[in-house]
Structures are given as structure tokens and as C-alpha cells.
């Protein structure tokens, strides 16, 4: 995939508009399966860090909750 990590971050943030209030999701849920699988692992890790930082800084209705058993950060949508 040739998209920059910033473009991927913007895409993920934009996609959160489609998440229903109270819905729990992972960052990878904001991408189509084949799109996520085409992102190199190191870029996915960086994207995860940037998305978590965005969520913690912006307080825009998305909150980080617990991690999965495999260490993936879970998020939930709150009232915006």
C-alpha cells in the first residue's frame, strides 16, 4: 500500500462517523479487511499509536477502553 500513515489516520478518523454510540471496535474494523491486510505491519503499529494519541487528545466521542488478549486496543463510541 502506498498511502502515507497520515492519510490512513485521516481515513480511520473519518470512518468513526459510521460507528454507532456504544459500539465497541478495533482500529482495523475501520478498514476493509483486504485494505488492512495490505498495510505493512510497522505502518499498522504506527497508525495504532497515532490513532490512540488522537483519541486521547481530541475527546471527540471516541474513547479507548481495555485491550484484547492479543494486545489490540479496543475503542467505543460515546455521545458526540
Backbone as a printed PyTorch tensor [residue, N CA C, xyz], in Angstrom:
tensor([[[  0.8460,  -1.1700,   0.0000],
         [  0.0000,   0.0000,   0.0000],
         [  0.8940,   1.2370,   0.0000]],

        [[  0.5340,   2.1890,  -0.8060],
         [  1.3790,   3.3640,  -0.9430],
         [  0.8510,   4.5740,  -0.1770]],

        [[ -0.2650,   4.4270,   0.5210],
         [ -0.7940,   5.5450,   1.2900],
         [  0.1200,   5.8740,   2.4630]],

        [[  0.2270,   7.1590,   2.7640],
         [  1.0170,   7.5620,   3.9180],
         [  0.2530,   7.2430,   5.1910]],

        [[  0.9750,   7.1490,   6.2910],
         [  0.3330,   6.8660,   7.5780],
         [ -0.6310,   7.9880,   7.9380]],

        [[ -0.3190,   9.2310,   7.5410],
         [ -1.2310,  10.3420,   7.8210],
         [ -2.5380,  10.2020,   7.0510]],

        [[ -2.4640,   9.7480,   5.8110],
         [ -3.6720,   9.5260,   5.0170],
         [ -4.5040,   8.3980,   5.6280]],

        [[ -3.8360,   7.3500,   6.1000],
         [ -4.5450,   6.2450,   6.7460],
         [ -5.2010,   6.7080,   8.0370]],

        [[ -4.5040,   7.5570,   8.8090],
         [ -5.0620,   8.0840,  10.0480],
         [ -6.3000,   8.9200,   9.7540]],

        [[ -6.2170,   9.7980,   8.7730],
         [ -7.3710,  10.6220,   8.3920],
         [ -8.5420,   9.7450,   7.9710]],

        [[ -8.2660,   8.7110,   7.2060],
         [ -9.3110,   7.7900,   6.7560],
         [ -9.9850,   7.1060,   7.9490]],

        [[ -9.1860,   6.6580,   8.9170],
         [ -9.7250,   5.9870,  10.1050],
         [-10.5790,   6.9450,  10.9280]],

        [[-10.0820,   8.1610,  11.1360],
         [-10.8320,   9.1560,  11.9020],
         [-12.1600,   9.4550,  11.2090]],

        [[-12.1200,   9.6140,   9.9100],
         [-13.3290,   9.8890,   9.1400],
         [-14.3270,   8.7370,   9.2470]],

        [[-13.8400,   7.5320,   9.2570],
         [-14.6950,   6.3420,   9.3100],
         [-15.3950,   6.2010,  10.6660]],

        [[-14.8630,   6.8040,  11.7200],
         [-15.5050,   6.6980,  13.0410],
         [-16.8910,   7.3310,  13.0440]],

        [[-17.1820,   8.1650,  12.0610],
         [-18.5210,   8.7710,  11.9520],
         [-19.5950,   7.7120,  11.7100]],

        [[-19.1850,   6.5480,  11.2230],
         [-20.1320,   5.4690,  10.9290],
         [-20.3250,   4.5060,  12.0970]],

        [[-19.6430,   4.7590,  13.2100],
         [-19.7530,   3.8950,  14.3840],
         [-20.9240,   4.3690,  15.2270]],

        [[-21.7730,   3.4370,  15.6300],
         [-22.9310,   3.7770,  16.4610],
         [-22.5060,   4.0080,  17.9010]],

        [[-23.2540,   4.8510,  18.6090],
         [-22.9690,   5.1230,  20.0130],
         [-22.9920,   3.8200,  20.8110]],

        [[-21.9790,   3.6200,  21.6310],
         [-21.8790,   2.4260,  22.4620],
         [-21.2350,   1.2360,  21.7770]],

        [[-20.9900,   1.3370,  20.4960],
         [-20.3810,   0.2420,  19.7400],
         [-18.8940,   0.1360,  20.0730]],

        [[-18.4130,  -1.0760,  20.2670],
         [-17.0000,  -1.3300,  20.5480],
         [-16.3380,  -1.7800,  19.2480]],

        [[-15.1500,  -1.2430,  18.9860],
         [-14.4650,  -1.5730,  17.7350],
         [-12.9560,  -1.5260,  17.9190]],

        [[-12.2660,  -2.1340,  16.9720],
         [-10.8080,  -2.0830,  16.8740],
         [-10.4560,  -1.1650,  15.7030]],

        [[ -9.2530,  -0.6410,  15.7150],
         [ -8.8150,   0.2200,  14.6150],
         [ -8.9700,  -0.4920,  13.2730]],

        [[ -8.6280,  -1.7560,  13.2200],
         [ -8.6990,  -2.4750,  11.9440],
         [-10.1280,  -2.6000,  11.4250]],

        [[-11.1240,  -2.4560,  12.3090],
         [-12.5230,  -2.5030,  11.8820],
         [-12.9040,  -1.2990,  11.0310]],

        [[-12.0980,  -0.2550,  11.0780],
         [-12.3790,   0.9590,  10.3180],
         [-11.8920,   0.8630,   8.8740]],

        [[-11.3010,  -0.2770,   8.5180],
         [-10.8080,  -0.5280,   7.1690],
         [-11.4410,  -1.8110,   6.6400]],

        [[-11.5760,  -1.9200,   5.3260],
         [-11.9830,  -3.1820,   4.7330],
         [-10.8750,  -4.1830,   4.9990]],

        [[-11.2420,  -5.4440,   5.1630],
         [-10.2650,  -6.4740,   5.5170],
         [ -9.0490,  -6.5080,   4.6220]],

        [[ -9.2620,  -6.4530,   3.3180],
         [ -8.1290,  -6.5280,   2.4020],
         [ -7.2720,  -5.2670,   2.4740]],

        [[ -7.8910,  -4.1070,   2.7720],
         [ -7.1070,  -2.8760,   2.9110],
         [ -6.1740,  -2.9750,   4.1230]],

        [[ -6.7400,  -3.4300,   5.2530],
         [ -5.9440,  -3.5580,   6.4780],
         [ -4.7890,  -4.5230,   6.2600]],

        [[ -5.0540,  -5.6380,   5.6020],
         [ -4.0220,  -6.6570,   5.3910],
         [ -2.9080,  -6.1830,   4.4640]],

        [[ -3.1730,  -5.1900,   3.6420],
         [ -2.1570,  -4.6690,   2.7200],
         [ -1.2580,  -3.6230,   3.3670]],

        [[ -1.6460,  -3.1310,   4.5370],
         [ -0.8190,  -2.1420,   5.2410],
         [  0.3230,  -2.8990,   5.9210]],

        [[  1.5690,  -2.4990,   5.6830],
         [  2.6920,  -3.1890,   6.3320],
         [  2.5580,  -3.1480,   7.8610]],

        [[  3.0330,  -4.1860,   8.5160],
         [  2.8820,  -4.3070,   9.9680],
         [  3.4350,  -3.0970,  10.7080]],

        [[  4.6200,  -2.6380,  10.3290],
         [  5.2090,  -1.4960,  11.0310],
         [  4.3480,  -0.2380,  10.8690]],

        [[  3.7080,  -0.0740,   9.7160],
         [  2.8130,   1.0610,   9.4940],
         [  1.5450,   0.9100,  10.3300]],

        [[  1.0380,  -0.3260,  10.4430],
         [ -0.1500,  -0.5540,  11.2850],
         [  0.1450,  -0.2250,  12.7400]],

        [[  1.3290,  -0.5910,  13.2130],
         [  1.7050,  -0.2820,  14.5990],
         [  1.7860,   1.2260,  14.8180]],

        [[  2.4030,   1.9370,  13.8930],
         [  2.4880,   3.3880,  13.9880],
         [  1.0970,   4.0100,  13.9110]],

        [[  0.2780,   3.5190,  13.0120],
         [ -1.0850,   4.0100,  12.8720],
         [ -1.8580,   3.8180,  14.1760]],

        [[ -1.6820,   2.6720,  14.8180],
         [ -2.3480,   2.4140,  16.0910],
         [ -1.9440,   3.4080,  17.1580]],

        [[ -0.6670,   3.7330,  17.2260],
         [ -0.1710,   4.7180,  18.1910],
         [ -0.7440,   6.0950,  17.8900]],

        [[ -0.7300,   6.4870,  16.6270],
         [ -1.2430,   7.8050,  16.2420],
         [ -2.7470,   7.9170,  16.5000]],

        [[ -3.4920,   6.8460,  16.2310],
         [ -4.9350,   6.8720,  16.4530],
         [ -5.2360,   6.9670,  17.9520]],

        [[ -4.5220,   6.2160,  18.7680],
         [ -4.7130,   6.2820,  20.2140],
         [ -4.3960,   7.6880,  20.7290]],

        [[ -3.3150,   8.2890,  20.2570],
         [ -2.9740,   9.6530,  20.6520],
         [ -4.0670,  10.6290,  20.2430]],

        [[ -4.5960,  10.4670,  19.0390],
         [ -5.6930,  11.3220,  18.5710],
         [ -6.9040,  11.1980,  19.4920]],

        [[ -7.2820,   9.9700,  19.8020],
         [ -8.4470,   9.7170,  20.6560],
         [ -8.2410,  10.3450,  22.0360]],

        [[ -7.0580,  10.1810,  22.5990],
         [ -6.7740,  10.7160,  23.9270],
         [ -6.7180,  12.2430,  23.9380]],

        [[ -6.2990,  12.8530,  22.8300],
         [ -6.1650,  14.3090,  22.7670],
         [ -7.4630,  15.0210,  22.3900]],

        [[ -8.2400,  14.4530,  21.4990],
         [ -9.3660,  15.1740,  20.9060],
         [-10.6810,  15.0610,  21.6770]],

        [[-10.9000,  13.9900,  22.3770],
         [-12.1480,  13.8080,  23.1330],
         [-13.3710,  14.0540,  22.2410]],

        [[-13.3710,  13.4710,  21.0650],
         [-14.4390,  13.7180,  20.0950],
         [-15.5190,  12.6420,  20.0670]],

        [[-15.6980,  11.9500,  21.1660],
         [-16.7380,  10.9390,  21.2040],
         [-16.2210,   9.5220,  21.0710]],

        [[-14.9320,   9.3640,  20.8910],
         [-14.3230,   8.0330,  20.8470],
         [-13.4630,   7.8920,  22.0910]],

        [[-13.5720,   6.7550,  22.7630],
         [-12.7840,   6.5220,  23.9720],
         [-12.0500,   5.1920,  23.8620]],

        [[-10.8200,   5.1770,  24.3360],
         [-10.0490,   3.9380,  24.4180],
         [-10.5360,   3.1870,  25.6520]],

        [[-10.7600,   1.8960,  25.4880],
         [-11.1420,   1.0510,  26.6250],
         [-10.0770,  -0.0270,  26.7690]],

        [[-10.4290,  -1.1960,  27.2670],
         [ -9.4050,  -2.2220,  27.5140],
         [ -8.8200,  -2.7620,  26.2180]],

        [[ -7.7360,  -3.5260,  26.3590],
         [ -7.1070,  -4.1810,  25.2140],
         [ -7.6150,  -5.6180,  25.1060]],

        [[ -7.5130,  -6.1690,  23.9170],
         [ -7.8720,  -7.5660,  23.7100],
         [ -6.7650,  -8.4440,  24.2780]],

        [[ -7.0070,  -9.7380,  24.3210],
         [ -5.9820, -10.6680,  24.8180],
         [ -4.7470, -10.6630,  23.9280]],

        [[ -4.8950, -10.2360,  22.6810],
         [ -3.7480, -10.1710,  21.7710],
         [ -3.0960,  -8.7830,  21.7650]],

        [[ -3.5340,  -7.9010,  22.6600],
         [ -2.8930,  -6.6010,  22.8050],
         [ -3.4280,  -5.5030,  21.9130]],

        [[ -4.5300,  -5.7670,  21.2030],
         [ -5.1070,  -4.7380,  20.3510],
         [ -5.9900,  -3.8120,  21.1920]],

        [[ -5.8640,  -2.5070,  20.9650],
         [ -6.6380,  -1.5240,  21.7130],
         [ -8.0800,  -1.5260,  21.2450]],

        [[ -9.0060,  -1.5970,  22.2000],
         [-10.4270,  -1.5030,  21.8820],
         [-10.8940,  -0.0800,  22.1440]],

        [[-11.8580,   0.3450,  21.3410],
         [-12.4260,   1.6860,  21.4350],
         [-13.9340,   1.5660,  21.5090]],

        [[-14.5680,   2.6130,  22.0050],
         [-16.0180,   2.6930,  21.9910],
         [-16.4320,   4.1020,  21.6060]],

        [[-17.6240,   4.1950,  21.0440],
         [-18.1530,   5.4970,  20.6430],
         [-19.0990,   5.9830,  21.7320]],

        [[-18.9170,   7.2380,  22.1350],
         [-19.7910,   7.8700,  23.1280],
         [-20.5970,   8.9490,  22.4250]],

        [[-21.5280,   9.5290,  23.1480],
         [-22.3260,  10.6130,  22.5960],
         [-21.4060,  11.7530,  22.1740]],

        [[-21.5990,  12.2460,  20.9650],
         [-20.7370,  13.3260,  20.4320],
         [-21.3560,  14.6690,  20.6370]]])
